């Protein structure tokens, strides 16, 4: 197993609102960034709502969203 660190953490787990989550991600993202978003631990509707804005905006900025394996050139052994 590899330990993969992230460099963008919008602290979406604290449920600050979709606007705050997307603003934090968009302000911190750079080429090669790994964005941490939480999908467990209760209501994640704010994270889900922010994801749409984040993905659309990053795409307009010329970013391409890929898996960690693709970003780091890793070979997936198990699925």
Jmol script that loads the backbone (N, CA, C; Angstrom):
load data "model"
ATOM      1  N   UNK A   1       0.834  -1.180   0.000  1.00  0.00           N
ATOM      2  CA  UNK A   1       0.000   0.000   0.000  1.00  0.00           C
ATOM      3  C   UNK A   1       0.880   1.246   0.000  1.00  0.00           C
ATOM      4  N   UNK A   2       0.435   2.231  -0.705  1.00  0.00           N
ATOM      5  CA  UNK A   2       1.111   3.515  -0.731  1.00  0.00           C
ATOM      6  C   UNK A   2       0.325   4.535   0.078  1.00  0.00           C
ATOM      7  N   UNK A   3       1.033   5.427   0.698  1.00  0.00           N
ATOM      8  CA  UNK A   3       0.391   6.552   1.366  1.00  0.00           C
ATOM      9  C   UNK A   3       0.409   7.718   0.385  1.00  0.00           C
ATOM     10  N   UNK A   4      -0.752   8.239   0.085  1.00  0.00           N
ATOM     11  CA  UNK A   4      -0.884   9.351  -0.851  1.00  0.00           C
ATOM     12  C   UNK A   4      -1.344  10.575  -0.061  1.00  0.00           C
ATOM     13  N   UNK A   5      -0.602  11.640  -0.149  1.00  0.00           N
ATOM     14  CA  UNK A   5      -0.972  12.876   0.538  1.00  0.00           C
ATOM     15  C   UNK A   5      -1.735  13.792  -0.417  1.00  0.00           C
ATOM     16  N   UNK A   6      -2.527  14.646   0.131  1.00  0.00           N
ATOM     17  CA  UNK A   6      -3.280  15.622  -0.649  1.00  0.00           C
ATOM     18  C   UNK A   6      -2.694  17.004  -0.380  1.00  0.00           C
ATOM     19  N   UNK A   7      -3.019  17.943  -1.254  1.00  0.00           N
ATOM     20  CA  UNK A   7      -2.563  19.307  -1.007  1.00  0.00           C
ATOM     21  C   UNK A   7      -3.715  20.315  -0.975  1.00  0.00           C
ATOM     22  N   UNK A   8      -4.928  19.837  -1.205  1.00  0.00           N
ATOM     23  CA  UNK A   8      -6.101  20.709  -1.121  1.00  0.00           C
ATOM     24  C   UNK A   8      -7.122  20.037  -0.200  1.00  0.00           C
ATOM     25  N   UNK A   9      -7.393  20.684   0.931  1.00  0.00           N
ATOM     26  CA  UNK A   9      -8.369  20.164   1.885  1.00  0.00           C
ATOM     27  C   UNK A   9      -9.360  21.279   2.225  1.00  0.00           C
ATOM     28  N   UNK A  10     -10.555  21.223   1.650  1.00  0.00           N
ATOM     29  CA  UNK A  10     -11.542  22.278   1.902  1.00  0.00           C
ATOM     30  C   UNK A  10     -12.278  22.117   3.232  1.00  0.00           C
ATOM     31  N   UNK A  11     -11.876  21.162   4.041  1.00  0.00           N
ATOM     32  CA  UNK A  11     -12.550  20.830   5.312  1.00  0.00           C
ATOM     33  C   UNK A  11     -14.067  20.712   5.127  1.00  0.00           C
ATOM     34  N   UNK A  12     -14.438  20.012   4.057  1.00  0.00           N
ATOM     35  CA  UNK A  12     -15.858  19.824   3.766  1.00  0.00           C
ATOM     36  C   UNK A  12     -16.565  19.012   4.838  1.00  0.00           C
ATOM     37  N   UNK A  13     -15.824  18.231   5.612  1.00  0.00           N
ATOM     38  CA  UNK A  13     -16.410  17.440   6.689  1.00  0.00           C
ATOM     39  C   UNK A  13     -17.118  18.321   7.720  1.00  0.00           C
ATOM     40  N   UNK A  14     -16.698  19.581   7.823  1.00  0.00           N
ATOM     41  CA  UNK A  14     -17.306  20.485   8.809  1.00  0.00           C
ATOM     42  C   UNK A  14     -18.586  21.133   8.291  1.00  0.00           C
ATOM     43  N   UNK A  15     -18.949  20.826   7.046  1.00  0.00           N
ATOM     44  CA  UNK A  15     -20.172  21.323   6.410  1.00  0.00           C
ATOM     45  C   UNK A  15     -20.276  22.854   6.457  1.00  0.00           C
ATOM     46  N   UNK A  16     -19.287  23.550   5.848  1.00  0.00           N
ATOM     47  CA  UNK A  16     -19.326  25.020   5.859  1.00  0.00           C
ATOM     48  C   UNK A  16     -20.222  25.613   4.776  1.00  0.00           C
ATOM     49  N   UNK A  17     -20.833  24.774   3.950  1.00  0.00           N
ATOM     50  CA  UNK A  17     -21.663  25.229   2.833  1.00  0.00           C
ATOM     51  C   UNK A  17     -20.969  24.948   1.507  1.00  0.00           C
ATOM     52  N   UNK A  18     -21.769  24.661   0.492  1.00  0.00           N
ATOM     53  CA  UNK A  18     -21.225  24.314  -0.826  1.00  0.00           C
ATOM     54  C   UNK A  18     -20.366  25.429  -1.409  1.00  0.00           C
ATOM     55  N   UNK A  19     -20.775  26.668  -1.201  1.00  0.00           N
ATOM     56  CA  UNK A  19     -20.030  27.809  -1.722  1.00  0.00           C
ATOM     57  C   UNK A  19     -18.640  27.905  -1.096  1.00  0.00           C
ATOM     58  N   UNK A  20     -18.554  27.716   0.212  1.00  0.00           N
ATOM     59  CA  UNK A  20     -17.256  27.763   0.905  1.00  0.00           C
ATOM     60  C   UNK A  20     -16.367  26.612   0.450  1.00  0.00           C
ATOM     61  N   UNK A  21     -16.942  25.439   0.298  1.00  0.00           N
ATOM     62  CA  UNK A  21     -16.162  24.284  -0.141  1.00  0.00           C
ATOM     63  C   UNK A  21     -15.588  24.533  -1.524  1.00  0.00           C
ATOM     64  N   UNK A  22     -16.433  24.945  -2.458  1.00  0.00           N
ATOM     65  CA  UNK A  22     -15.939  25.158  -3.824  1.00  0.00           C
ATOM     66  C   UNK A  22     -14.939  26.314  -3.871  1.00  0.00           C
ATOM     67  N   UNK A  23     -15.157  27.371  -3.124  1.00  0.00           N
ATOM     68  CA  UNK A  23     -14.215  28.500  -3.094  1.00  0.00           C
ATOM     69  C   UNK A  23     -12.851  28.076  -2.581  1.00  0.00           C
ATOM     70  N   UNK A  24     -12.829  27.280  -1.531  1.00  0.00           N
ATOM     71  CA  UNK A  24     -11.558  26.807  -0.962  1.00  0.00           C
ATOM     72  C   UNK A  24     -10.798  25.939  -1.953  1.00  0.00           C
ATOM     73  N   UNK A  25     -11.513  25.017  -2.599  1.00  0.00           N
ATOM     74  CA  UNK A  25     -10.857  24.135  -3.570  1.00  0.00           C
ATOM     75  C   UNK A  25     -10.314  24.955  -4.741  1.00  0.00           C
ATOM     76  N   UNK A  26     -11.115  25.823  -5.292  1.00  0.00           N
ATOM     77  CA  UNK A  26     -10.715  26.579  -6.478  1.00  0.00           C
ATOM     78  C   UNK A  26      -9.562  27.541  -6.180  1.00  0.00           C
ATOM     79  N   UNK A  27      -9.490  28.055  -4.961  1.00  0.00           N
ATOM     80  CA  UNK A  27      -8.402  28.964  -4.592  1.00  0.00           C
ATOM     81  C   UNK A  27      -7.078  28.237  -4.391  1.00  0.00           C
ATOM     82  N   UNK A  28      -7.141  26.960  -3.999  1.00  0.00           N
ATOM     83  CA  UNK A  28      -5.928  26.225  -3.641  1.00  0.00           C
ATOM     84  C   UNK A  28      -5.403  25.300  -4.732  1.00  0.00           C
ATOM     85  N   UNK A  29      -6.223  24.968  -5.712  1.00  0.00           N
ATOM     86  CA  UNK A  29      -5.836  23.976  -6.713  1.00  0.00           C
ATOM     87  C   UNK A  29      -4.780  24.518  -7.667  1.00  0.00           C
ATOM     88  N   UNK A  30      -3.759  23.710  -7.886  1.00  0.00           N
ATOM     89  CA  UNK A  30      -2.663  23.991  -8.811  1.00  0.00           C
ATOM     90  C   UNK A  30      -2.465  22.754  -9.685  1.00  0.00           C
ATOM     91  N   UNK A  31      -1.743  22.863 -10.789  1.00  0.00           N
ATOM     92  CA  UNK A  31      -1.461  21.660 -11.593  1.00  0.00           C
ATOM     93  C   UNK A  31      -0.839  20.554 -10.726  1.00  0.00           C
ATOM     94  N   UNK A  32      -1.402  19.371 -10.818  1.00  0.00           N
ATOM     95  CA  UNK A  32      -0.918  18.237 -10.036  1.00  0.00           C
ATOM     96  C   UNK A  32      -1.526  18.113  -8.657  1.00  0.00           C
ATOM     97  N   UNK A  33      -2.438  19.002  -8.298  1.00  0.00           N
ATOM     98  CA  UNK A  33      -3.060  18.946  -6.974  1.00  0.00           C
ATOM     99  C   UNK A  33      -3.851  17.664  -6.778  1.00  0.00           C
ATOM    100  N   UNK A  34      -3.879  17.223  -5.525  1.00  0.00           N
ATOM    101  CA  UNK A  34      -4.747  16.126  -5.103  1.00  0.00           C
ATOM    102  C   UNK A  34      -5.715  16.731  -4.096  1.00  0.00           C
ATOM    103  N   UNK A  35      -7.002  16.673  -4.427  1.00  0.00           N
ATOM    104  CA  UNK A  35      -8.052  17.308  -3.630  1.00  0.00           C
ATOM    105  C   UNK A  35      -8.706  16.259  -2.738  1.00  0.00           C
ATOM    106  N   UNK A  36      -8.773  16.544  -1.452  1.00  0.00           N
ATOM    107  CA  UNK A  36      -9.419  15.664  -0.488  1.00  0.00           C
ATOM    108  C   UNK A  36     -10.869  16.097  -0.318  1.00  0.00           C
ATOM    109  N   UNK A  37     -11.788  15.168  -0.584  1.00  0.00           N
ATOM    110  CA  UNK A  37     -13.213  15.416  -0.341  1.00  0.00           C
ATOM    111  C   UNK A  37     -13.743  14.204   0.412  1.00  0.00           C
ATOM    112  N   UNK A  38     -14.595  14.442   1.378  1.00  0.00           N
ATOM    113  CA  UNK A  38     -15.118  13.365   2.223  1.00  0.00           C
ATOM    114  C   UNK A  38     -16.459  12.857   1.700  1.00  0.00           C
ATOM    115  N   UNK A  39     -16.638  11.531   1.778  1.00  0.00           N
ATOM    116  CA  UNK A  39     -17.887  10.942   1.301  1.00  0.00           C
ATOM    117  C   UNK A  39     -18.601  10.137   2.382  1.00  0.00           C
ATOM    118  N   UNK A  40     -18.124  10.179   3.593  1.00  0.00           N
ATOM    119  CA  UNK A  40     -18.752   9.424   4.671  1.00  0.00           C
ATOM    120  C   UNK A  40     -18.934  10.292   5.899  1.00  0.00           C
ATOM    121  N   UNK A  41     -19.531   9.710   6.918  1.00  0.00           N
ATOM    122  CA  UNK A  41     -19.659  10.414   8.181  1.00  0.00           C
ATOM    123  C   UNK A  41     -20.842  11.352   8.274  1.00  0.00           C
ATOM    124  N   UNK A  42     -21.898  11.048   7.587  1.00  0.00           N
ATOM    125  CA  UNK A  42     -23.092  11.890   7.713  1.00  0.00           C
ATOM    126  C   UNK A  42     -23.489  12.542   6.412  1.00  0.00           C
ATOM    127  N   UNK A  43     -24.199  13.621   6.536  1.00  0.00           N
ATOM    128  CA  UNK A  43     -24.753  14.339   5.392  1.00  0.00           C
ATOM    129  C   UNK A  43     -23.631  14.958   4.560  1.00  0.00           C
ATOM    130  N   UNK A  44     -23.505  14.546   3.334  1.00  0.00           N
ATOM    131  CA  UNK A  44     -22.467  15.060   2.436  1.00  0.00           C
ATOM    132  C   UNK A  44     -23.062  15.840   1.267  1.00  0.00           C
ATOM    133  N   UNK A  45     -24.294  16.307   1.422  1.00  0.00           N
ATOM    134  CA  UNK A  45     -24.961  17.017   0.328  1.00  0.00           C
ATOM    135  C   UNK A  45     -24.216  18.299  -0.060  1.00  0.00           C
ATOM    136  N   UNK A  46     -23.573  18.961   0.887  1.00  0.00           N
ATOM    137  CA  UNK A  46     -22.808  20.168   0.553  1.00  0.00           C
ATOM    138  C   UNK A  46     -21.595  19.830  -0.309  1.00  0.00           C
ATOM    139  N   UNK A  47     -20.924  18.742   0.011  1.00  0.00           N
ATOM    140  CA  UNK A  47     -19.770  18.300  -0.781  1.00  0.00           C
ATOM    141  C   UNK A  47     -20.204  17.927  -2.194  1.00  0.00           C
ATOM    142  N   UNK A  48     -21.328  17.230  -2.288  1.00  0.00           N
ATOM    143  CA  UNK A  48     -21.851  16.836  -3.598  1.00  0.00           C
ATOM    144  C   UNK A  48     -22.220  18.071  -4.416  1.00  0.00           C
ATOM    145  N   UNK A  49     -22.887  19.023  -3.792  1.00  0.00           N
ATOM    146  CA  UNK A  49     -23.272  20.241  -4.498  1.00  0.00           C
ATOM    147  C   UNK A  49     -22.042  21.030  -4.934  1.00  0.00           C
ATOM    148  N   UNK A  50     -21.018  21.082  -4.101  1.00  0.00           N
ATOM    149  CA  UNK A  50     -19.788  21.804  -4.441  1.00  0.00           C
ATOM    150  C   UNK A  50     -19.042  21.124  -5.580  1.00  0.00           C
ATOM    151  N   UNK A  51     -19.109  19.804  -5.650  1.00  0.00           N
ATOM    152  CA  UNK A  51     -18.363  19.056  -6.669  1.00  0.00           C
ATOM    153  C   UNK A  51     -18.751  19.496  -8.079  1.00  0.00           C
ATOM    154  N   UNK A  52     -20.014  19.761  -8.307  1.00  0.00           N
ATOM    155  CA  UNK A  52     -20.450  20.189  -9.636  1.00  0.00           C
ATOM    156  C   UNK A  52     -19.769  21.498 -10.039  1.00  0.00           C
ATOM    157  N   UNK A  53     -19.784  22.469  -9.149  1.00  0.00           N
ATOM    158  CA  UNK A  53     -19.138  23.761  -9.417  1.00  0.00           C
ATOM    159  C   UNK A  53     -17.625  23.591  -9.590  1.00  0.00           C
ATOM    160  N   UNK A  54     -17.021  22.803  -8.720  1.00  0.00           N
ATOM    161  CA  UNK A  54     -15.574  22.574  -8.774  1.00  0.00           C
ATOM    162  C   UNK A  54     -15.181  21.956 -10.110  1.00  0.00           C
ATOM    163  N   UNK A  55     -15.864  20.897 -10.507  1.00  0.00           N
ATOM    164  CA  UNK A  55     -15.503  20.197 -11.754  1.00  0.00           C
ATOM    165  C   UNK A  55     -15.721  21.079 -12.979  1.00  0.00           C
ATOM    166  N   UNK A  56     -16.830  21.788 -13.035  1.00  0.00           N
ATOM    167  CA  UNK A  56     -17.088  22.673 -14.180  1.00  0.00           C
ATOM    168  C   UNK A  56     -16.045  23.785 -14.264  1.00  0.00           C
ATOM    169  N   UNK A  57     -15.726  24.402 -13.131  1.00  0.00           N
ATOM    170  CA  UNK A  57     -14.777  25.517 -13.124  1.00  0.00           C
ATOM    171  C   UNK A  57     -13.363  25.039 -13.468  1.00  0.00           C
ATOM    172  N   UNK A  58     -12.942  23.949 -12.888  1.00  0.00           N
ATOM    173  CA  UNK A  58     -11.604  23.432 -13.201  1.00  0.00           C
ATOM    174  C   UNK A  58     -11.491  23.049 -14.670  1.00  0.00           C
ATOM    175  N   UNK A  59     -12.544  22.483 -15.218  1.00  0.00           N
ATOM    176  CA  UNK A  59     -12.547  22.145 -16.642  1.00  0.00           C
ATOM    177  C   UNK A  59     -12.398  23.398 -17.501  1.00  0.00           C
ATOM    178  N   UNK A  60     -13.135  24.448 -17.160  1.00  0.00           N
ATOM    179  CA  UNK A  60     -13.013  25.720 -17.891  1.00  0.00           C
ATOM    180  C   UNK A  60     -11.611  26.312 -17.778  1.00  0.00           C
ATOM    181  N   UNK A  61     -10.947  26.048 -16.679  1.00  0.00           N
ATOM    182  CA  UNK A  61      -9.576  26.546 -16.477  1.00  0.00           C
ATOM    183  C   UNK A  61      -8.530  25.670 -17.180  1.00  0.00           C
ATOM    184  N   UNK A  62      -8.990  24.610 -17.820  1.00  0.00           N
ATOM    185  CA  UNK A  62      -8.074  23.755 -18.562  1.00  0.00           C
ATOM    186  C   UNK A  62      -7.563  22.547 -17.796  1.00  0.00           C
ATOM    187  N   UNK A  63      -8.088  22.318 -16.608  1.00  0.00           N
ATOM    188  CA  UNK A  63      -7.677  21.158 -15.824  1.00  0.00           C
ATOM    189  C   UNK A  63      -8.400  19.913 -16.329  1.00  0.00           C
ATOM    190  N   UNK A  64      -7.774  18.780 -16.115  1.00  0.00           N
ATOM    191  CA  UNK A  64      -8.372  17.490 -16.436  1.00  0.00           C
ATOM    192  C   UNK A  64      -8.355  16.673 -15.156  1.00  0.00           C
ATOM    193  N   UNK A  65      -9.487  16.129 -14.769  1.00  0.00           N
ATOM    194  CA  UNK A  65      -9.585  15.336 -13.554  1.00  0.00           C
ATOM    195  C   UNK A  65      -9.230  13.894 -13.891  1.00  0.00           C
ATOM    196  N   UNK A  66      -8.270  13.346 -13.146  1.00  0.00           N
ATOM    197  CA  UNK A  66      -7.827  11.967 -13.360  1.00  0.00           C
ATOM    198  C   UNK A  66      -7.717  11.260 -12.015  1.00  0.00           C
ATOM    199  N   UNK A  67      -7.604   9.949 -12.062  1.00  0.00           N
ATOM    200  CA  UNK A  67      -7.408   9.182 -10.840  1.00  0.00           C
ATOM    201  C   UNK A  67      -6.000   9.410 -10.295  1.00  0.00           C
ATOM    202  N   UNK A  68      -5.803   9.074  -9.034  1.00  0.00           N
ATOM    203  CA  UNK A  68      -4.467   9.186  -8.437  1.00  0.00           C
ATOM    204  C   UNK A  68      -3.494   8.285  -9.183  1.00  0.00           C
ATOM    205  N   UNK A  69      -3.948   7.095  -9.572  1.00  0.00           N
ATOM    206  CA  UNK A  69      -3.089   6.178 -10.315  1.00  0.00           C
ATOM    207  C   UNK A  69      -2.575   6.819 -11.601  1.00  0.00           C
ATOM    208  N   UNK A  70      -3.473   7.460 -12.323  1.00  0.00           N
ATOM    209  CA  UNK A  70      -3.088   8.121 -13.572  1.00  0.00           C
ATOM    210  C   UNK A  70      -2.165   9.298 -13.300  1.00  0.00           C
ATOM    211  N   UNK A  71      -2.502  10.118 -12.331  1.00  0.00           N
ATOM    212  CA  UNK A  71      -1.694  11.293 -12.010  1.00  0.00           C
ATOM    213  C   UNK A  71      -0.260  10.915 -11.673  1.00  0.00           C
ATOM    214  N   UNK A  72      -0.094   9.864 -10.880  1.00  0.00           N
ATOM    215  CA  UNK A  72       1.228   9.467 -10.410  1.00  0.00           C
ATOM    216  C   UNK A  72       1.878   8.381 -11.264  1.00  0.00           C
ATOM    217  N   UNK A  73       1.186   7.929 -12.312  1.00  0.00           N
ATOM    218  CA  UNK A  73       1.743   6.897 -13.189  1.00  0.00           C
ATOM    219  C   UNK A  73       1.855   5.541 -12.518  1.00  0.00           C
ATOM    220  N   UNK A  74       0.890   5.219 -11.660  1.00  0.00           N
ATOM    221  CA  UNK A  74       0.896   3.947 -10.942  1.00  0.00           C
ATOM    222  C   UNK A  74       0.106   2.895 -11.690  1.00  0.00           C
ATOM    223  N   UNK A  75       0.462   1.638 -11.476  1.00  0.00           N
ATOM    224  CA  UNK A  75      -0.285   0.528 -12.059  1.00  0.00           C
ATOM    225  C   UNK A  75      -1.211  -0.044 -10.997  1.00  0.00           C
ATOM    226  N   UNK A  76      -2.503  -0.127 -11.314  1.00  0.00           N
ATOM    227  CA  UNK A  76      -3.489  -0.668 -10.393  1.00  0.00           C
ATOM    228  C   UNK A  76      -3.400  -2.194 -10.413  1.00  0.00           C
ATOM    229  N   UNK A  77      -3.219  -2.806  -9.226  1.00  0.00           N
ATOM    230  CA  UNK A  77      -3.113  -4.259  -9.141  1.00  0.00           C
ATOM    231  C   UNK A  77      -4.463  -4.916  -8.896  1.00  0.00           C
ATOM    232  N   UNK A  78      -5.322  -4.258  -8.150  1.00  0.00           N
ATOM    233  CA  UNK A  78      -6.618  -4.832  -7.794  1.00  0.00           C
ATOM    234  C   UNK A  78      -7.715  -3.821  -8.035  1.00  0.00           C
ATOM    235  N   UNK A  79      -8.870  -4.278  -8.391  1.00  0.00           N
ATOM    236  CA  UNK A  79     -10.055  -3.426  -8.556  1.00  0.00           C
ATOM    237  C   UNK A  79     -11.209  -4.048  -7.838  1.00  0.00           C
TER     238      UNK A  79
END
end "model"
wireframe off; spacefill off
backbone 0.3
color backbone group
